[in-house]
Amino acid sequence: MIHTFQLKSLQIHKPLILAPLAGYTDLPFRLLCRQYGAGLCYTEMISCHGLVYNKKKTLQMTRTVSEERPVSLQLFGADPVLMGEAAGIVSDMNVDIIDINMGCPVKKVVKKGAGAALMKNLDLAAAIIRQVCSKTSLPVTVKIRTGWSHDTLVAPEFARMAEDNGASGIAVHGRTWTQGFGGEVDWQTISRVKKSVSIPVIGNGDISTYQDGLTFLQISGCDGVMIGRGALGNPWVFSEDGTPTTLAKRMKGLADHLCLIQKYSRPDKILAKIKNHAGRYFKGIAGGSAIRRKIYDVSCFEELLEISRSFSM
Ligand SMILES: Cc1cc2nc3c(=O)[nH]c(=O)nc-3n(C[C@H](O)[C@H](O)[C@H](O)COP(=O)(O)O)c2cc1C
């Protein structure tokens, strides 16, 4: 069965999608996931303030290249005017979709009324969506949770509100704010969201294999399935062949990732972050813990490259 879907006029050809993950879904990792079969990748969440006020760090996070397209840039913020301005700025960049973060549970974000706090404030959420849509011709999507807590599962009506205000797609993480990132994923509410709107819906939560991705696509009736933590150290989650079980093949994944890091970033400046990614390639595999120890001991990027070369097939 061919699973494709359309966000406004943009066709997404493969249904498994890389979720936005702050601290992880930078340009090299997105490129890697596209190479391994992701149909679409999201940037990390990007502050509308940072964009509007031209903050260097924020601007660095917006970097994209044509090989990774289609790419969705995720904005967060709680001020409709600033979010609109940020959308205008993003529209001049090489991105295909603007996503609005309405699901982040982190205190720092929620305290300012952004992220998941917007699920308690439909009027403000509607104003943000309207304002963003009015400043861009790109498809605008919204990423939400099932609700704030188990007794307020507002996702279906929230999604309808988003559609009515111009959104072209919805991604739903099947947990409430109260649940954070643990507890059971509520695919039933995700299915209810799908039934409540006519725009594409992307389901999300705890998918860690390609096969599970397809299964949940079918069970939920969603148009796409989004994978976050399951893709870390495991870009094969987007490939039909699945995650390899030999060290050498896992090492090939790391080598591909390191190659992209070398090409698109300054590796020695972000060594701790790279080691965090690298160690994950060897989870749950015989001999993996010894390699992880080696990885954590390296003191420069070149040493990490040497480890990956020493295992090349
Ligand atoms: C480290 C980390 C960073 C995240 N950053 C973002 C983010 O920037 N924007 C967002 O909408 N969701 C973010 N999320 C939520 C994920 O996109 C996803 O909805 C959630 O992890 C559930 O999917 P999973 O079980 O496949 O990881 C983050 C989650 C984690 C664990």
The ligand as an SDF file (V2000), in Angstrom:
LIG
                    3D

 31 33  0  0  0  0  0  0  0  0999 V2000
   14.8880   15.2670   24.0120 C   0  0  0  0  0  0  0  0  0  0  0  0
   13.5670   15.6180   23.4390 C   0  0  0  0  0  0  0  0  0  0  0  0
   13.4060   16.8190   22.7750 C   0  0  0  0  0  0  0  0  0  0  0  0
   12.1710   17.1730   22.2260 C   0  0  0  0  0  0  0  0  0  0  0  0
   12.0450   18.3480   21.5660 N   0  0  0  0  0  0  0  0  0  0  0  0
   10.8510   18.6830   20.9830 C   0  0  0  0  0  0  0  0  0  0  0  0
   10.7210   19.8850   20.2370 C   0  0  0  0  0  0  0  0  0  0  0  0
   11.6630   20.6670   20.0670 O   0  0  0  0  0  0  0  0  0  0  0  0
    9.5050   20.1480   19.7000 N   0  0  0  0  0  0  0  0  0  0  0  0
    8.4210   19.3110   19.8510 C   0  0  0  0  0  0  0  0  0  0  0  0
    7.3480   19.5880   19.3370 O   0  0  0  0  0  0  0  0  0  0  0  0
    8.5450   18.1520   20.5280 N   0  0  0  0  0  0  0  0  0  0  0  0
    9.7220   17.8260   21.0880 C   0  0  0  0  0  0  0  0  0  0  0  0
    9.8510   16.6340   21.7340 N   0  0  0  0  0  0  0  0  0  0  0  0
    8.7400   15.6720   21.6960 C   0  0  0  0  0  0  0  0  0  0  0  0
    8.9140   14.7100   20.5010 C   0  0  0  0  0  0  0  0  0  0  0  0
    8.8200   15.3960   19.2730 O   0  0  0  0  0  0  0  0  0  0  0  0
    7.8690   13.5910   20.5390 C   0  0  0  0  0  0  0  0  0  0  0  0
    6.5900   14.1680   20.4520 O   0  0  0  0  0  0  0  0  0  0  0  0
    7.9360   12.7610   21.7980 C   0  0  0  0  0  0  0  0  0  0  0  0
    9.2780   12.4560   22.1410 O   0  0  0  0  0  0  0  0  0  0  0  0
    7.1570   11.4370   21.6320 C   0  0  0  0  0  0  0  0  0  0  0  0
    7.6330   10.7140   20.5300 O   0  0  0  0  0  0  0  0  0  0  0  0
    8.6890    9.4820   20.6870 P   0  0  0  0  0  0  0  0  0  0  0  0
    8.1060    8.5390   21.7090 O   0  0  0  0  0  0  0  0  0  0  0  0
    8.7510    8.8920   19.3200 O   0  0  0  0  0  0  0  0  0  0  0  0
    9.9520   10.0890   21.1720 O   0  0  0  0  0  0  0  0  0  0  0  0
   11.0590   16.2890   22.3340 C   0  0  0  0  0  0  0  0  0  0  0  0
   11.2360   15.0780   23.0040 C   0  0  0  0  0  0  0  0  0  0  0  0
   12.4500   14.7340   23.5500 C   0  0  0  0  0  0  0  0  0  0  0  0
   12.5840   13.4040   24.2510 C   0  0  0  0  0  0  0  0  0  0  0  0
  1  2  1  0
  2  3  1  0
  2 30  2  0
  3  4  2  0
  4  5  1  0
  4 28  1  0
  5  6  2  0
  6  7  1  0
  6 13  1  0
  7  8  2  0
  7  9  1  0
  9 10  1  0
 10 11  2  0
 10 12  1  0
 12 13  2  0
 13 14  1  0
 14 15  1  0
 14 28  1  0
 15 16  1  0
 16 17  1  0
 16 18  1  0
 18 19  1  0
 18 20  1  0
 20 21  1  0
 20 22  1  0
 22 23  1  0
 23 24  1  0
 24 25  2  0
 24 26  1  0
 24 27  1  0
 28 29  2  0
 29 30  1  0
 30 31  1  0
M  END
$$$$
